Structure formats: C-alpha cells, structure tokens
Amino acid sequence: MGRRRVVVAVLVAILAGTLSSCRDPGRSFRIGYMICNARQETKERFEPLTAYLSDVTGARFEPVYLDTADVEDAFARGDLDFTHTNSLLYVVLHERHRLLPLAEEKDGAFGARTRGVVIARRDSGLRSLADLKGRRVIFGPMWAPFGFLAQYALLLEAGVDPERDLAYYAIPPGSWKHEKIVYSVLYGAFDAGTAPLLDLEQMTAEGKIQADDFTILGRSELAPYCTFGASPKVSPEWAAKVKQALLALDSESRARVGDEDLNVLRQARVSGYAAAADRDYDEVRRWARKAKMPPYEDAR
C-alpha cells in the first residue's frame, strides 16, 4: 500500500509539472475590445475568444470592454496590451502610439475586407451620389470606417459636401446603430443612409431585409474592418504567440466560459482571421485625410 501511494504521488507530481510547464501563471495581458453594437453583445462575442487565447498560449488574458471614444486614452495610459478595434481606430493608434497590426477578421463575401456603401430605397428615384443634394441622409457613428468615414470621403469625391449640400444629416443614438440606419432608410425616415456592406450581408442572411429592398448609390474601395493589434510594450515573442493563436482558429475551435463549451468563431460571428500588415490600411488613411478625420484632422 505504501509503495502504491508513492507511485501515485510521483505521477501527480509529474502531471502537475507538465501542466505548469504549459502555463505561465505570472503572465497576464489585457485585451481592449472596442464595443461594437452593445456592451453585452461584445462581451458575449469575445469571451470565448479570450478564454481560447488563455488556453492556447498559457498566459492569462483579461477582456476590457471600452466605448470607442475611450480606447485611445486607455491605450495611451498603458492599460492595454492588445486591442480589438475597427480599422480607423487601428490607424489612429498606430500613427500616434505605435500599435502593431496582428490579424484582421474575416467574414462576408470579401473575407478580411469590406466596403462602405450608400443606400436608398429601390423605389426612391435616387440613382447616384449627386442626387443626394438637398436630401436627408443618416450616417453611422463618426468613428465607423464603413458607416461614416468611407461614405463621407465618397460624397466629397462626388462633389457633394455633406456640411453644405445635404438638407440634413443625422447619426442615430444608442446601440445597434448600423441596423438603425438600414431600417431608417427602409421605412422612409431618411432618403439615404450609409452602412458597411458586411452588415447588409448579415441582415440579409438573417432575413431582416431583402437584397432587392435597396439600390446602392455609391461604394468605397475594399479595406480591412476589425483588427487585432499589439502594444509596442508587448515582447515580439508574445505578440507572435497571440497572432499565431488567432490565425490557427478554425471552425472546430472551442473554449469554456463558465459552464458552457462554446465554438469560438461562431460566437465571435466571424469566419476566421488573416495576417495583417500596416500597408493594408492605406485606403482607410486616404479616406481619413480626405475627410480630415483623426489622425489627420489637422492635415493641410
């Protein structure tokens, strides 16, 4: 009996040593997630992904959910080690604070890219961006690269100054702003609206709208949407580990959150991740310069 206890103790010690060698309990990172449609929705989307990163890398990852306007301040204070933001915020954090690109979300018809579009009801009689002069338009939030920025630049390039030529424009309050834009156009509250093509694809797939409800008056070039980045204070080794873990995600990847075993990509509502390079965001930079948006609001 004594010998058996010794053997069991040795096996437990070996197992404990093996597990501890896979983990680094002293290593902890904070991921700042820009709130997308609503705080709870963002939390539900990314809790499994955060747990997955902890499982795969052996470090402890802590999610931080931030309103768009608070992301830069938190990053500048050094509160965040990694970020998940839209592509405009990536450009701001890269230019001002040396954020490094890791991975881009993939979803929809164009994978890791999408377009910003300007839509009107199919029966509106509107056929081009020039037709919007004197009309009422609903935009997405000003930090939205495919709900505001791309379309603002498109209008300027088409000779339509939103500040002078539109009868009125508005930005919806509260959460789920992109869906509010689409419904505002569909039900006639505004003559036209701006939305990410990806959102139209998702709403159509979910049966919320029909593909022939709208006509597209203008569309931007393709550019990345949501992006994972790493702070320059994170070591290259750990940045590479997180990037590798993101790129390795597939349709079978799972993680536990509480008592639930969840599919990571399905919960995040994406099809995967692609490697990101800073040059991928040059189109977003062009839009921001055209519209005099951060980080180029003072450019001449």
C-alpha positions as CSV (number, residue, x, y, z in Angstrom):
1,M,0.0,0.0,0.0
2,G,2.8,2.4,0.9
3,R,4.6,1.7,-2.4
4,R,1.3,2.4,-4.3
5,R,1.0,5.8,-2.6
6,V,4.5,6.7,-3.5
7,V,3.8,5.8,-7.2
8,V,0.6,7.9,-7.2
9,A,2.4,10.8,-5.6
10,V,5.1,10.7,-8.2
11,L,2.5,10.5,-11.1
12,V,0.6,13.5,-9.6
13,A,3.9,15.5,-9.3
14,I,4.8,14.7,-12.9
15,L,1.4,15.7,-14.2
16,A,1.4,18.9,-12.2
17,G,4.8,19.7,-13.5
18,T,3.7,19.0,-17.1
19,L,0.7,21.3,-16.7
20,S,2.6,24.1,-15.1
21,S,5.2,23.9,-17.9
22,C,2.4,24.7,-20.4
23,R,1.2,27.7,-18.4
24,D,2.8,30.9,-17.2
25,P,0.6,31.9,-14.3
26,G,2.6,35.1,-13.7
27,R,2.0,36.3,-17.3
28,S,-1.2,38.4,-17.7
29,F,-2.4,40.5,-20.6
30,R,-5.4,42.9,-21.0
31,I,-7.2,43.0,-24.3
32,G,-9.2,46.1,-25.0
33,Y,-12.3,45.3,-27.0
34,M,-14.0,48.3,-28.7
35,I,-17.7,47.9,-28.1
36,C,-19.4,47.0,-31.4
37,N,-23.2,47.1,-31.3
38,A,-23.7,47.0,-27.5
39,R,-21.6,46.1,-24.4
40,Q,-23.3,42.8,-23.7
41,E,-23.2,41.7,-27.3
42,T,-19.5,42.5,-27.5
43,K,-18.9,40.6,-24.2
44,E,-20.8,37.5,-25.5
45,R,-18.9,37.6,-28.8
46,F,-15.4,37.7,-27.4
47,E,-15.4,35.9,-24.0
48,P,-14.8,32.6,-25.7
49,L,-12.0,34.0,-27.8
50,T,-10.3,35.5,-24.8
51,A,-10.6,32.1,-23.0
52,Y,-9.2,30.4,-26.1
53,L,-6.1,32.7,-26.1
54,S,-5.5,31.9,-22.4
55,D,-5.8,28.1,-23.1
56,V,-3.6,28.1,-26.2
57,T,-0.8,30.5,-25.0
58,G,-0.7,29.6,-21.3
59,A,-1.0,33.3,-20.2
60,R,-4.0,34.8,-18.6
61,F,-6.0,37.2,-20.8
62,E,-8.4,39.7,-19.3
63,P,-11.0,41.4,-21.5
64,V,-11.7,45.1,-21.1
65,Y,-14.8,46.4,-23.0
66,L,-14.5,50.1,-24.0
67,D,-16.6,52.7,-25.7
68,T,-15.0,53.8,-28.9
69,A,-14.1,57.3,-27.5
70,D,-12.3,55.7,-24.5
71,V,-10.0,53.3,-26.4
72,E,-7.2,55.7,-27.3
73,D,-7.0,57.2,-23.7
74,A,-6.8,53.7,-22.2
75,F,-4.1,52.7,-24.7
76,A,-2.1,55.8,-24.1
77,R,-2.2,55.2,-20.4
78,G,-0.7,51.8,-20.9
79,D,-3.8,50.0,-19.7
80,L,-4.0,47.7,-22.7
81,D,-1.6,45.1,-24.1
82,F,-3.7,44.1,-27.1
83,T,-6.6,45.7,-28.9
84,H,-9.5,44.7,-31.0
85,T,-10.9,47.8,-32.8
86,N,-12.2,48.9,-36.2
87,S,-9.6,49.9,-38.9
88,L,-9.9,53.6,-38.3
89,L,-9.0,53.2,-34.6
90,Y,-6.2,51.0,-35.6
91,V,-4.8,53.7,-37.9
92,V,-5.1,56.3,-35.0
93,L,-3.4,54.0,-32.5
94,H,-0.6,53.0,-35.0
95,E,0.2,56.6,-36.0
96,R,0.0,58.1,-32.5
97,H,1.1,55.2,-30.3
98,R,2.9,52.6,-32.4
99,L,0.2,49.9,-32.2
100,L,1.4,46.9,-34.2
101,P,-1.1,45.0,-36.5
102,L,-1.6,41.3,-35.8
103,A,-4.7,39.9,-37.5
104,E,-7.8,41.0,-39.4
105,E,-11.3,39.5,-39.1
106,K,-12.6,37.5,-42.0
107,D,-16.3,37.4,-42.8
108,G,-18.7,38.0,-45.7
109,A,-18.1,38.0,-49.4
110,F,-14.7,39.7,-49.3
111,G,-13.1,37.8,-46.4
112,A,-10.9,40.2,-44.4
113,R,-12.2,43.2,-46.4
114,T,-15.5,45.0,-46.8
115,R,-16.9,48.2,-48.4
116,G,-18.8,51.2,-47.2
117,V,-22.0,51.8,-49.2
118,V,-24.6,54.5,-49.6
119,I,-28.1,53.1,-49.9
120,A,-31.5,54.3,-50.8
121,R,-34.8,52.5,-51.2
122,R,-35.1,51.0,-54.6
123,D,-38.3,53.0,-55.3
124,S,-36.8,56.3,-54.2
125,G,-35.9,57.5,-57.6
126,L,-32.3,58.2,-56.5
127,R,-29.6,56.8,-58.7
128,S,-26.3,58.5,-57.9
129,L,-24.5,60.3,-55.1
130,A,-25.1,63.6,-56.9
131,D,-28.8,63.0,-56.4
132,L,-28.3,63.4,-52.7
133,K,-28.0,67.2,-52.8
134,G,-30.9,68.7,-50.9
135,R,-31.8,65.3,-49.4
136,R,-31.8,63.8,-45.8
137,V,-29.1,61.3,-45.1
138,I,-28.5,59.2,-42.0
139,F,-24.8,58.3,-41.2
140,G,-23.2,55.8,-39.0
141,P,-21.1,56.9,-35.9
142,M,-18.2,59.2,-36.8
143,W,-15.6,56.6,-35.7
144,A,-17.1,54.0,-38.1
145,P,-14.8,53.4,-41.1
146,F,-17.5,51.8,-43.2
147,G,-20.5,53.6,-41.6
148,F,-19.3,57.2,-41.8
149,L,-15.7,57.7,-43.0
150,A,-15.7,55.9,-46.3
151,Q,-19.0,57.4,-47.3
152,Y,-18.1,60.9,-46.2
153,A,-15.0,60.7,-48.4
154,L,-17.1,59.2,-51.3
155,L,-19.5,62.2,-51.2
156,L,-16.7,64.7,-51.2
157,E,-15.1,63.0,-54.2
158,A,-18.5,63.1,-56.0
159,G,-18.8,66.8,-55.4
160,V,-21.3,66.6,-52.6
161,D,-20.2,68.4,-49.4
162,P,-22.2,66.8,-46.5
163,E,-21.9,70.0,-44.5
164,R,-23.3,72.3,-47.2
165,D,-25.2,70.2,-49.9
166,L,-27.4,67.9,-47.8
167,A,-30.7,69.2,-46.5
168,Y,-29.9,67.4,-43.2
169,Y,-27.8,64.6,-41.8
170,A,-28.0,62.7,-38.6
171,I,-26.3,59.9,-36.6
172,P,-28.6,57.5,-34.7
173,P,-28.1,57.4,-30.9
174,G,-27.8,54.3,-28.7
175,S,-26.7,50.8,-29.7
176,W,-27.0,48.8,-33.0
177,K,-26.5,52.0,-35.0
178,H,-25.8,50.3,-38.3
179,E,-29.1,48.4,-38.2
180,K,-31.0,51.6,-37.2
181,I,-29.6,53.2,-40.4
182,V,-30.8,50.4,-42.6
183,Y,-34.3,50.4,-41.1
184,S,-34.4,54.2,-41.2
185,V,-33.9,54.1,-45.0
186,L,-36.2,51.1,-45.4
187,Y,-39.1,52.7,-43.7
188,G,-38.7,56.1,-45.2
189,A,-37.4,58.2,-42.3
190,F,-34.4,59.3,-44.4
191,D,-33.8,59.5,-48.2
192,A,-30.5,57.6,-48.0
193,G,-28.1,56.1,-45.4
194,T,-24.6,54.8,-45.0
195,A,-23.7,51.3,-43.9
196,P,-21.0,48.6,-44.1
197,L,-21.7,46.2,-46.9
198,L,-20.9,43.4,-44.4
199,D,-23.9,44.5,-42.2
200,L,-26.2,44.4,-45.2
201,E,-24.9,40.9,-46.0
202,Q,-25.5,39.8,-42.4
203,M,-29.0,41.3,-42.2
204,T,-30.0,39.7,-45.5
205,A,-28.7,36.3,-44.4
206,E,-30.7,36.7,-41.1
207,G,-33.9,37.5,-43.1
208,K,-34.2,41.0,-41.6
209,I,-34.1,42.7,-45.1
210,Q,-34.3,41.6,-48.7
211,A,-31.5,42.1,-51.1
212,D,-33.8,44.0,-53.5
213,D,-35.0,46.5,-50.9
214,F,-32.3,48.9,-51.7
215,T,-30.3,50.5,-54.5
216,I,-26.6,51.2,-53.9
217,L,-25.8,54.8,-54.9
218,G,-22.0,54.6,-54.1
219,R,-19.5,52.1,-52.8
220,S,-16.0,52.5,-51.4
221,E,-12.9,50.5,-52.2
222,L,-12.2,47.4,-50.1
223,A,-10.3,47.8,-46.8
224,P,-9.9,45.8,-43.6
225,Y,-12.7,46.0,-40.9
226,C,-11.9,44.9,-37.4
227,T,-8.3,44.3,-36.3
228,F,-6.3,42.8,-33.5
229,G,-3.2,44.8,-32.6
230,A,-0.4,44.6,-30.0
231,S,1.1,47.4,-27.9
232,P,4.8,48.1,-28.5
233,K,5.4,47.2,-24.9
234,V,4.5,43.6,-25.6
235,S,7.5,41.4,-26.4
236,P,7.8,40.2,-30.1
237,E,7.6,36.7,-28.7
238,W,4.2,37.2,-27.1
239,A,2.9,39.2,-30.0
240,A,3.8,36.4,-32.3
241,K,2.2,33.8,-30.0
242,V,-1.1,35.7,-30.0
243,K,-1.0,36.2,-33.8
244,Q,-0.3,32.5,-34.3
245,A,-3.2,31.6,-32.0
246,L,-5.6,33.8,-33.9
247,L,-4.5,32.5,-37.3
248,A,-4.9,28.9,-36.1
249,L,-8.6,29.4,-35.2
250,D,-10.9,27.2,-37.3
251,S,-14.5,26.0,-37.3
252,E,-13.8,23.4,-34.7
253,S,-12.0,25.7,-32.1
254,R,-13.8,25.7,-28.8
255,A,-13.4,27.3,-25.3
256,R,-15.2,27.1,-22.0
257,V,-16.9,30.1,-20.5
258,G,-18.4,29.2,-17.1
259,D,-20.3,26.0,-17.6
260,E,-20.6,26.4,-21.4
261,D,-18.4,24.9,-24.1
262,L,-18.6,27.3,-27.0
263,N,-17.5,27.5,-30.6
264,V,-15.1,30.4,-30.7
265,L,-15.6,31.6,-34.3
266,R,-19.3,31.1,-34.3
267,Q,-19.7,33.1,-31.1
268,A,-17.4,35.9,-32.4
269,R,-19.6,35.9,-35.6
270,V,-16.5,35.7,-37.9
271,S,-15.2,33.0,-40.2
272,G,-11.6,33.3,-39.2
273,Y,-8.5,35.7,-39.1
274,A,-6.0,36.7,-41.7
275,A,-2.5,38.1,-41.1
276,A,-2.5,41.9,-41.0
277,A,0.1,44.3,-42.5
278,D,0.2,48.0,-41.9
279,R,0.0,48.7,-45.7
280,D,-3.4,47.1,-45.7
281,Y,-4.8,50.2,-44.1
282,D,-3.6,52.8,-46.6
283,E,-7.1,53.1,-48.1
284,V,-8.5,54.0,-44.7
285,R,-5.7,56.6,-44.3
286,R,-6.7,58.1,-47.7
287,W,-10.4,58.4,-46.6
288,A,-9.3,60.0,-43.2
289,R,-7.1,62.5,-45.0
290,K,-9.9,63.4,-47.4
291,A,-12.4,63.8,-44.6
292,K,-9.9,65.5,-42.2
293,M,-10.6,62.8,-39.6
294,P,-8.2,61.6,-37.0
295,P,-5.3,61.1,-37.0
296,Y,-5.2,63.6,-39.9
297,E,-7.7,66.2,-38.7
298,D,-5.0,69.0,-38.8
299,A,-3.6,67.9,-42.2
300,R,-3.4,70.7,-44.8
